[in-house]
C-alpha cells in the first residue's frame, strides 16, 4: 500500500516497520510465524570479518520491562554469510540489510568490501557500538572523531545505502549523528542498547558472565524517544528509531518524534508476529485519523 511507503537513502520501503539486528536472526527463523515479505526490511544479526564464538553463558537475563544481553556478536563470519546465508534469504520481497561490526576500522572496511557485490543486499548498518581495540576498548560511537573516522572509511568502499547505528551511551547523541552525517552516512539508526548490569543476590555474583550487558526493551523507550527527537532536529538525513517498540502505538510515537522508519527488537521475543501487527496498526491509525500517508506524520510532534 503506497500510503505506508517511506524512503531511507536509496531504499524505498513498502512500510516503515523493520526488525532489529540481533533479535530476528536472518529472518528465516521467523518464517513460520509471519510473512517476511510484508516487512519493510530485515536487519540481520551482527556480521564480523572473522567468526566469533560470542561470550560465555549466562549471557541473557530478564529485567523489569526489558532484558540484558551479552551475546557478544556470535556469528560465523562474513564469508560464511556470503556463501551459505545469503543464497537462502536473497529472494525475499523485502530489503535485507546487514549489520556490520568490527574491532578495528580495517575490520569494518574488509567486511563491508565482501558485501558490496551482493545484488540483493542494498544497504548495511554500521554498528559503531563495538569496542575499538586500538583505542583501549572505547566504543567507536562514543566520540565524534572515532565515529566520523570509521564512517568515512566505510563510505569510501561502499556505494550503496549506508546506515550508521548510534550508541546511546554518550553525552550528546546529536553531536555523534552530525559527525557521521558529515562523513557520508545516508541515515542513522538509534538507539542501540544501554550499558547495564544485573546481580544474583543469593549467589552474590553478576547475573551475566561479562558482568555488564546491553539493556533493551520497553524500559528504555522514553529515553530512546528523546534521543530520536534530538537527532531528528539535528540532522538532515533520515532517522530510524528503535528502543522498546512493542506495538503500533509505540511506532507512531517514534515517527512523530522524527523517525522515518522504526525497528522492532526485543518485542520479537515476546510476540514473533509483533512486526506485522504493527504494520496493520499503523494502517488503521492512518484510516482512523484520515491521514493520507505515513510520511505526513514524520517529525510532526507538536511542541
N, C-alpha and C positions, 0 to 999 in steps of 0.2 A: 504494500500500500504506500503510494508516494508521499502521503502526509507524514509518514514516520521517517522518511529519508533524512540523513544528515551526512555531512562531508567532513572528513578528517584528512588533511593534507591531500594526497592524491586518491584517497579512498572514498567511494560513495557507498555508505552503509544503508541497507534496506530498513534498518531501525537503529535506535541508539543503544540497544541493550547488548552488552558483550560479557564474556566470562573472564575472570581474572586469572592470571598466571599462578600456577601452584595450587589451584583449587579445582581444576577441571581436567587434569591430566592432559591428554592430547585430544580430548573431545570424544574419542571412541568409547571411553569408559562410561559415558552418559547416553550413548546412542539408544540404549534400551528404554530410557526414561523419557526422552524428548526427541523431537525432530530437530536435529542440529542445523538443518538448512534454514530454519526460521530465525536463527540468531544473527545479530548484526555483525558479530565477529567472535572468534575464539582466540584468546591469548594462551598459547601452550606453555607448559611448565618451563622453568628456567633452564636454559641450554648453555653449556660451557664448552670451551675448546677441547678439553680432555674430560674423560669420565670422572664423576665424583661419587663417592660412596655415601656422602652425607654424614651427619653426626650420629653418635651413639644414642641408643634408646636409654631412657624415655626422652622423646623429643616433641611430644604434643601433650598439652594439658588444658582442660576446660577451666574457664574463669567465669565469674558472674557476667552475663551478657556478652561473652566472647570466648576467645581461645588464644593460647600462646603456642607458637610453633618454633622449633629449631631444627627443621628437617635438614637444612644445610645444602640446598640445591642439588639433591641427589638426582643424577641423570647419567645416561650412558655416553654423553658427549655429542658434539655436533656431527661428526662423521656417521655415527650410528643413526642420528636423526635423519640425515640426508638419505642414507641407504635403506633404512627399514621403516621409519615412521612416516616420512613424507609421502611415499607411494600410497600409504593407507588413508591419508587424510586430504590429499591434494584436490580431490574431486568433489568435496563438499561444496554446496552452493552458499558459501559464506566466506568471509575473509579469515584466513588462518595467519596469525601474527606470532612470530617467535620472540620470546623474551630472552635477550642475550645478557649473560652475566660473565664476569671475569675478575681476576685478581690483579691484573696489570692492564695498562692501555693496549699493549701488544696482544694480550688475550682477547680483548674486545674486538680489535681490528681483524685478527685472523679468524675468529669465529664468524664475524659478520661477512667476511670475504667468501666463506664457504656457502653462505645463504643467498648471495646476490643472484646466482644463476638459476635459482628455483622459481620457475614462472608463476607458480600459484602461491607464493609467499610474497604478498605485495607490500609488507611492512615489517619492521622489527620494533620491539620495545626494549630500550636500553635501560637495564636495571643498574642504576648508579648508587644503590644502597649497599653494594658489595664492599668489603674491606680492601683497601689499596695496600697490598703487601709492601710496596716500595715506599710508602709514606707512613709506615709504622702501624698499619691496620686501620687507619681512619677511613671511613667510607668515602667513596668518590663524591657522593652527593651532599657532603656536609660542608663543602666550601665552594664558593663561586669559581675559584681558579681551577680546582680539580674537576668540577662538573663541566666547566667550559672546555677544558683540555681533552677529556675523553669524548665529549660530543663532537668537537672539531675533528678529532682523529677518525672517528667512525663516519662522520659526514663525508670525509674525503674519499672513502671507499664504497659508500652506499648511496646509490642514486634514487632509491625508492623512498617511500614514506618512512620517516624517522620519528619515532615517539620516544620521549625520554621520561622514565618513571622516577618521580621525585620522592625522596625520603622526608618524612615529617620531623625527623629528629634533628631539627635545625632551629636557629633563632628566627630567621626570616626566609620562609619558603618562596616568597615572591621574588626575592633577590636571586635565588638559585634559578628560578624559572626564567627570569630575564637573561641570566648568563647563558643558559642553554639555547634560548631563542636566538641570541646574538650569534651563536656558533652554528646555526642552521637547523635546529630542531623544527620539525613540521607541526608537532603537537607535544603537549606534556600530559602525563597521566599521574594522578595523585588521589589518595596518598598510599604509600607503602606502609608497612606495619610500624607500630611504635615499639621501642625497646621496653620490655617489662620482665617481670620475674614472678615465680610462684614458689612457695615454701611448703614442704610437708612437715607440719608441726609435730606429728608423732615421731617421725624419724629425725627431725631437726636437720633436714637436708633440703637442698633445692629440689624442686619437682622436675626440673629439666636437667639433662646431663651437662648442658652447656651453661647452667646457672641462669642466664638470661635468654630471652627469645622474643619473637615478634608478636605483638598483641594486635588482634583483629576482631571484627565482629561489631554488633550494634553499639557496644560501649564506646567505640571511637568515632561514631558518626557525627556528633556535634562538632568535634574538632576538625574532622575531615571537611564538613560543610564550610566551616570558617576558612579553612585553607584554600578550598576551591574558589570561594568568593574572592579572597585576597588575590589569588593568582589570576583569575579572570580579569580583575581590574588592573592588573599589572602588565599583561602581555597581549599581543595581537593574534597569536596562534591559538588554535582550538585547545580546550581543556577537556580531558577525560577524567571524570570523577569516580572515586570509589572510597569505600570505608564504611562498612556497616550497612550496606544497602540490602534490605531483606524483602522488599515488596515495591509495587508501583509507586506508592506514595513517597517512599524514600527517594526513588529515582527522579520523580518530579521535583522534589526539593533540591536535589543536586543540579538539575537542569536550570531551575530558577536561579540558583546561586551562580550559574555561569558555565556549567558543563555542557558541552555539545553532545557528548555520549557518556555512558556510565559502564562500569564493570561490576559484576557481582562475584564476590569471592566466598567468604565463609558461609554465606547463605546457601550455597550449593550443597554443603554438607548436611544442612538441616532439611532442605527440600530440594531434591535433584531437579524438580520442574520449576523452580522459582524464576528462572530466566524467562521462560515462555509465558508464565503467569504475569510477569512484569510487563512484557510486551503488550499483552492483552489489556492489562490495567491502564497503561499509558494511552492506548487507543480509546478505551472507554472514557477516560478523563477528557480527552480532546472532544469527544462527542458530547459529553455532558456539559462542557463549558463553551461549546460551539467555537472551538479553536481550529483553524484551518490546517495548521501544520505544527509539528513539534518544535520546529525551528523558531516559531513565534514566541516560544517560552524561554529560550536560552538567555540567561542573564537578566530576566525581567522581574527580578526581585524588587519590590517597591520599598525603598529605604527612606 
